[in-house]
Every structure is written in C-alpha cells, then in structure tokens.
Amino acid sequence: MYHILPYTYEKAKQLNVLIYPSNNPKYKISVYNKNGVHITDIGANGYKDYPTYMEEKGEDYARKRRELYKKRHEKDRTISGSRGWYADNLLW
C-alpha cells in the first residue's frame, strides 16, 4: 500500500479535497470531495511521484522527473477535474 507523504496532504488541503490510500490495487490514492463523495483514484502503483523522488533522490532529481512527467502528460493534466489533473496537482 502506498504511503501518502506530507507534500500530497498539503496539496489536497489547498485543493479542498480529502485523500486516502486507494483500495484499488492499480492506484495509490483515492480522492474525495469535502462531503465524502468519491471523485477518482490517481497515481498508478509501480510508478514513483514527485514527493517520493524528493525523499529518495533529492530535489534536483525530483525536479527533472517532474518536468518529464508534465511533458508526457500535457494533454490530460490540463483538464480541470480529470484524473490527470488531480494526479498532476496532488502528486507532481
């Protein structure tokens, strides 16, 4: 099970959503609105994210991985409210 790091909790607070480890084995995090209604699951298990890279490899490496992620997911991360948008805003 994915361990949600403080970076992601802070981002969730800024977006006014609640996050929990996902019960779906394909994903890391379940996102809920403030009323407890499930919005989506994000973050494919088996892949790392910005806070994980920060913790394991440091800020410079994490920034490079973030740049590559944002280029790779340019189309889906800009659609507000989509799974990609939440992943971009919470994990990257």
N, C-alpha and C positions, 0 to 999 in steps of 0.2 A: 504494500500500500504506500502511496506517495505521501511524504511528509511535507505539508504546506509550510512554507517559510514566512517569516515576518514581512518580508517585502510584498508578498502576494496578499497577505491580510491587510496591509496598509492600502494597497491599490484597491482592494474590494471596498474598504471603508470610503475611499474617495469616490467610487462609483455607486455607493449606496446599495450594495448587494451583499448577500451572505454567501460564504463559501465553505464547503466541507469536502473531505476526501470522497471521491466518487465510488459508488457501489458497482459501477460498470467497470469490469476489468480492462477495458480498452482505454479508459480515460483516467486522468489524475484528479480532477476537481469537478464537483457539481456546483453550479451557480444558481442561487435562488434570489428572488426579489425580497424586499423587506417584509412582505406578507407571508413568506414561506412557500411561495409558488415556484416550482422548478422552472428554470429558464433553459438551461442547456448543460451539457458536460463538455469539458475542454481539456486540452493537453494530452496528446497521445502518450500512453505509457510506453516506456522504452526509449523515449527521447528526452533530452535534457532541456532546460529552460534558463532564462537569464539569472534568476536567483540561485539556481543550482550551480551554474557555471561560476558565479561570483564566489560562492562558498568553496568550490573545489579547485578552481584555477585562477581566481583573481579577476580584478576589474578590467584590465586590458583585454584579456582573452574573452571575457563575457561580453564586452562591448563589440568585439569583432563578430562574435556569434549572433548578437542582436542585429547587427547590420545585415548579415546574411539572411537571417530569418525574415526580416522586414522586406528585403528584396524578393525573396522566394514566395512570400505570401501577400504581395502587394494587392492583388485583386480581391481577396476575401477579407483581409484585415481592415479594410476601409468602409465596410458596410455595417453601419451602426446597428447594434443589437444582434449581429450574427455570431455564430460560434467562433469564427476567425477574429472578429472584433473583440470579443471577450478574452480570447486567448492572448491576443496582442496586448490588450490593456492590463491584463492580470499577470501574465507570465513573462512578458517582454518589456 
